[in-house]
């Protein structure tokens, strides 16, 4: 089912009605051809004062891969895979490139789809991986004039889905066996989990103080460490390793883009690989648990730069793939979505039994908690949080319109 298959002249439905009539897959976006690269990079960095000279350097990564990013194709594939699992239309919109979120919700409303459930192509809690997508939804409602006519909520961060971990586990087992066949035993290897580095202030503010997960890396770091530990446990079980043979592992970061004067999460993956060689390790298995698909940053930063660092250090190197459209990931994500689509679907999905959560981290609520993953620079309108109404205060929007779009807040009149 697609948007085109709905009745194009349908009368817009009531956004306050229970349930949802479409899913909105929300992506980062990427260039589709060489001429798109610089305009895309300017979209990504707008308002940050980054000179074109720096953007030209980054553009070389895209040009080396044919002048395009695979991320849009990957989103289309995930959209199709989810559509095969769900009985409502699955739409797709981007933050930084066509199709833009605002255009998609405008078309959705015209087709009678007014209750949208957003799903971000990022699995963790932080400003850039969760709240910014809620800002995208809020700003799209504001810019299209559809506040009060369309509701956009959001599926919680899904880092703890077993189906999200399963491809990492399988890939890590395969990499360890490949290393063994090359004469590098588990005892001489290090498993390095990677994710996107973010400013330390953003990391510390990730999650919500109301849930007890602010401070020293916040929910962002804690969630990655929990996923890494779970992957290791499952690898050990899959390989039947004895306690003494449990692989050594750590979390590292990649794809830093900020100025050197601003602290970002460390250590960098390339520094880690150099240190492993100096410590006598003979190989490294890199597992990019921070990413849903193999987009440009994964391909360039790991398959090129990290692999080259390992070669120069004389280390065995393997990089594990991301979930992409692995059927286990798609099935679990679809089950999580069905939990939100309606009570009957949730009961049929069996998702409550399937998703027990991870030790050491707080399971995310369906609606983000108060001041979750705050934007330290500016307040923008959001949706899908218990305090989203406070983010609209500077726009002086009629509370009745906020309520009609499901915008929640501390004032009972806009809950």
C-alpha positions in Angstrom: 0.0 0.0 0.0 1.3 3.5 -0.9 0.0 7.0 -0.5 -0.9 6.9 -4.2 -3.2 4.0 -3.4 -5.3 6.0 -1.0 -8.3 8.0 -2.1 -6.7 11.2 -3.4 -9.8 13.2 -2.8 -10.5 11.9 0.6 -11.7 14.2 3.3 -9.0 14.7 5.9 -9.6 12.5 8.9 -9.7 13.7 12.5 -6.1 13.9 13.9 -7.4 13.5 17.4 -8.9 10.1 16.6 -7.2 7.1 18.3 -4.5 5.2 16.4 -2.6 6.1 13.2 -3.4 5.9 9.6 0.2 6.0 8.2 3.8 5.5 9.2 6.4 8.2 8.3 9.9 6.9 7.9 12.1 9.9 8.7 15.6 9.9 7.3 18.7 12.1 7.2 18.7 12.3 3.4 21.6 12.2 0.9 22.6 13.3 -2.6 21.4 11.3 -5.5 24.1 12.5 -8.0 27.3 14.6 -8.2 25.4 17.9 -8.8 23.5 17.3 -5.5 26.6 16.9 -3.3 27.4 20.5 -2.4 23.8 21.7 -2.1 23.2 18.7 0.2 26.2 19.5 2.4 25.1 23.2 2.6 21.6 21.9 3.8 23.2 19.8 6.5 25.5 22.5 7.8 23.2 25.5 7.4 23.6 28.0 10.2 26.8 26.5 11.6 29.2 28.8 9.9 31.2 26.0 8.1 33.0 27.4 5.1 32.6 25.9 1.6 36.3 25.0 1.7 35.6 22.4 4.4 32.5 21.2 2.6 34.5 20.6 -0.5 36.8 18.4 1.5 33.8 16.3 2.7 32.3 16.3 -0.8 35.3 14.2 -2.0 34.0 11.3 0.1 30.8 11.3 -1.9 32.5 11.9 -5.2 34.7 8.9 -4.5 31.6 6.8 -4.2 30.1 8.0 -7.5 28.9 11.4 -6.4 26.0 10.0 -4.4 25.0 8.6 -1.0 23.5 5.1 -0.7 21.3 6.3 2.2 18.3 7.2 0.1 18.3 3.9 -1.6 18.6 2.2 1.8 15.6 4.2 3.1 13.6 3.1 0.1 14.5 -0.5 0.8 13.5 -0.2 4.5 10.3 1.6 3.5 9.4 -1.3 1.2 10.4 -3.9 3.8 8.2 -2.3 6.4 5.3 -1.8 4.0 5.3 -5.6 3.4 4.8 -6.1 7.2 2.2 -3.3 7.9 -1.3 -2.7 6.9 -1.1 1.1 6.7 0.8 3.2 4.2 4.5 3.7 4.9 5.7 7.1 3.8 9.2 8.4 3.7 10.6 11.9 4.2 14.0 13.4 4.8 15.5 16.2 6.8 18.2 17.3 4.3 17.1 16.2 0.8 14.2 15.3 -1.3 11.6 14.0 -0.4 11.5 16.5 2.5 9.3 15.8 5.5 7.2 19.0 5.0 6.3 18.0 1.5 5.5 14.4 2.5 3.1 15.5 5.3 1.4 18.1 3.0 0.8 15.3 0.4 -0.3 12.9 3.2 -2.9 15.4 4.5 -4.2 16.0 1.0 -4.7 12.3 0.7 -6.6 12.0 4.0 -3.7 10.8 6.1 -3.6 13.0 9.2 -2.4 10.7 12.0 1.2 9.9 11.3 3.5 7.7 13.4 7.2 8.7 12.8 10.0 6.2 12.8 13.5 7.7 12.7 16.4 5.9 10.9 18.4 6.2 14.1 18.1 3.8 17.0 19.5 5.7 20.0 18.7 8.7 22.3 20.4 12.0 21.7 19.6 15.4 20.3 20.8 14.5 16.7 19.4 11.0 16.7 16.0 11.5 18.3 14.9 15.0 19.4 16.0 16.6 16.1 13.6 14.4 14.2 10.8 15.5 16.6 11.9 19.1 15.7 11.6 18.1 12.0 8.0 17.0 12.6 7.2 20.2 14.6 8.8 22.6 12.1 7.1 20.8 9.2 3.7 21.2 10.8 4.4 24.9 11.4 5.8 25.6 7.9 2.9 23.9 6.1 0.2 25.5 8.3 -1.0 22.0 9.3 -0.7 22.4 13.1 -4.2 21.4 14.3 -4.9 19.3 11.1 -2.1 16.7 11.3 -0.7 14.7 14.2 2.9 13.3 14.1 4.0 11.1 17.0 7.2 9.0 17.0 8.2 5.4 17.8 10.6 5.3 20.8 14.4 4.7 20.2 14.7 1.0 19.3 18.4 0.2 20.2 17.2 -2.6 22.4 15.4 -4.7 19.8 16.8 -8.2 19.5 16.4 -8.0 15.8 18.6 -4.9 15.7 21.4 -6.8 17.5 21.1 -10.0 15.6 22.9 -9.0 12.4 25.7 -7.5 14.5 26.0 -10.8 16.4 26.0 -12.9 13.3 28.5 -10.7 11.6 30.8 -10.6 14.6 30.8 -14.4 14.8 31.6 -14.7 11.1 34.5 -12.2 11.5 35.9 -14.0 14.5 35.9 -17.3 12.6 37.5 -15.6 9.6 40.2 -14.3 11.9 40.7 -17.8 13.3 41.1 -19.2 9.8 43.7 -16.5 9.2 45.6 -17.7 12.2 44.5 -14.9 14.6 42.7 -16.4 17.7 40.0 -14.7 19.7 42.6 -14.0 22.5 44.6 -11.8 20.1 41.7 -9.8 18.8 39.8 -6.8 20.0 36.2 -6.1 19.1 35.6 -2.4 18.8 32.0 -1.2 18.6 31.6 2.2 16.9 29.1 4.9 16.7 28.9 8.5 15.6 30.8 10.9 17.9 28.8 13.8 19.2 29.7 16.8 21.4 30.2 15.8 25.0 27.6 18.4 26.1 25.1 16.8 23.7 25.9 13.3 25.1 25.6 14.4 28.7 22.1 15.9 27.9 20.9 12.8 26.1 18.0 11.1 27.7 16.1 12.8 30.5 16.9 13.8 34.0 13.3 12.7 34.9 14.4 9.2 33.8 17.7 9.4 35.7 20.0 9.2 32.7 21.6 12.6 32.3 25.3 13.2 33.0 28.6 11.7 31.9 27.7 10.5 28.5 24.0 10.3 29.3 21.6 7.9 27.7 23.6 7.9 24.4 26.7 6.3 25.8 24.9 4.1 28.2 22.7 2.6 25.5 25.7 1.9 23.2 27.5 0.2 26.1 24.4 -1.9 26.8 24.1 -3.0 23.2 27.8 -3.8 23.0 27.6 -5.9 26.2 24.5 -7.8 24.9 26.2 -8.4 21.5 29.2 -9.9 23.3 27.0 -12.1 25.4 25.2 -13.4 22.4 28.5 -13.9 20.4 29.9 -15.9 23.3 26.8 -18.1 23.4 26.7 -18.6 19.7 30.4 -19.7 19.6 30.3 -21.7 22.8 33.3 -19.8 24.1 34.5 -20.6 27.6 34.8 -17.7 30.1 38.5 -17.4 29.6 38.0 -16.9 25.8 35.5 -14.1 26.0 36.6 -11.4 23.5 38.0 -8.2 24.7 35.9 -5.2 23.6 35.4 -1.5 23.8 33.4 1.4 22.5 35.0 3.9 20.1 33.7 6.8 18.1 33.9 8.0 14.4 32.9 10.7 12.0 33.7 13.7 14.2 32.9 16.9 12.4 33.2 19.7 15.0 36.0 22.2 15.6 39.0 20.9 17.7 38.1 23.5 20.4 34.8 21.7 21.2 35.1 18.4 23.1 33.5 15.5 21.4 33.2 11.9 22.5 36.4 9.9 22.3 38.4 7.8 21.6 38.4 7.9 17.8 38.4 4.6 16.1 41.7 5.2 14.3 43.4 6.1 17.6 42.1 2.9 19.1 43.4 0.8 16.3 46.9 2.4 16.7 46.8 1.7 20.4 45.8 -1.9 19.9 48.8 -2.5 17.7 51.1 -0.9 20.2 49.5 -3.2 22.9 50.3 -6.3 21.0 46.9 -7.1 19.5 47.0 -8.9 16.2 43.6 -8.0 14.9 40.5 -5.8 15.2 36.8 -6.5 14.4 34.9 -3.3 14.0 31.2 -3.4 14.7 29.2 -0.2 13.9 26.4 -0.6 16.3 25.5 3.0 16.1 24.2 2.8 12.6 21.1 1.3 11.0 22.6 1.0 7.4 25.9 1.2 5.5 25.8 4.9 4.5 28.7 7.1 3.5 30.1 7.6 7.0 30.2 3.8 7.6 31.7 3.1 4.1 34.3 5.9 4.1 35.3 6.2 7.8 35.5 2.4 8.4 36.0 0.6 5.1 38.5 3.1 3.9 40.1 5.1 6.8 39.9 2.6 9.6 40.8 -0.3 7.4 43.9 1.6 6.1 44.9 2.4 9.7 44.7 -1.3 10.5 46.7 -2.3 7.4 49.5 0.2 8.3 49.6 -1.3 11.8 49.8 -4.8 10.4 46.5 -5.9 12.0 43.9 -8.3 10.8 40.8 -6.2 10.1 37.1 -7.0 9.6 34.1 -4.7 9.5 30.7 -6.1 10.4 27.7 -5.0 8.4 24.7 -3.0 9.7 21.1 -4.3 10.0 19.8 -2.6 6.8 16.8 -4.6 5.8 17.7 -7.8 7.6 14.4 -9.7 8.1 15.0 -10.0 11.9 15.4 -6.3 12.3 12.5 -5.4 10.0 10.2 -7.9 11.8 11.0 -6.5 15.3 10.7 -2.9 14.1 7.4 -3.6 12.5 6.2 -5.3 15.7 7.2 -2.2 17.7 5.3 0.0 15.2 2.3 -2.3 15.5 2.3 -1.7 19.3 1.6 1.9 18.6 -0.8 1.5 15.7 -3.6 0.1 17.8 -4.3 -2.2 20.8 -5.5 -5.1 18.7 -2.4 -5.0 16.5 -0.2 -4.8 19.6 -1.8 -7.8 21.1 -1.3 -9.8 17.9 2.3 -8.8 17.5 3.5 -10.4 20.7 6.0 -7.5 20.9 5.7 -7.2 24.7 7.1 -10.7 25.1 9.8 -10.2 22.4 11.4 -7.0 23.8 12.5 -7.4 27.4 14.9 -4.5 27.3 18.6 -4.4 28.2 20.3 -4.4 31.6 21.7 -1.1 32.8 19.6 1.3 30.7 16.1 2.8 30.9 13.6 1.6 28.4 12.4 4.6 26.5 8.7 5.6 26.9 6.4 6.0 23.9 6.4 9.8 24.4 9.8 11.3 25.3 10.1 12.5 28.9 10.4 16.1 30.1 13.3 17.9 28.6 14.6 14.8 26.8 17.7 15.3 24.7 17.4 19.1 24.9 18.7 21.3 22.1 21.3 23.5 23.9 21.4 26.2 21.2 17.8 27.0 20.4 14.3 25.9 21.2 12.3 24.7 18.2 8.8 23.3 18.0 8.6 19.5 18.6 6.1 16.8 18.7 5.9 13.4 20.5 7.1 14.4 24.0 5.1 15.0 27.2 6.3 18.6 27.3 6.3 19.4 23.6 3.8 22.3 24.1 6.5 24.3 25.9 8.6 24.2 22.7 5.8 26.1 20.9 5.5 29.0 23.3 7.4 31.5 21.3 5.1 30.9 18.3 2.0 31.7 20.3 0.0 29.0 18.7 -3.6 28.5 19.8 -3.6 25.7 22.4 -6.7 24.2 20.8 -4.7 23.7 17.6 -1.8 22.2 19.5 -4.2 19.8 21.2 -5.7 18.8 17.9 -2.2 17.8 16.7 -1.6 15.8 19.9 1.0 18.2 21.2 1.3 17.5 24.9 2.4 19.8 27.7 2.2 20.5 31.4 -0.9 22.6 31.0 -4.0 20.3 31.0 -5.6 22.4 28.3 -3.1 21.2 25.7 -2.7 17.6 26.8 
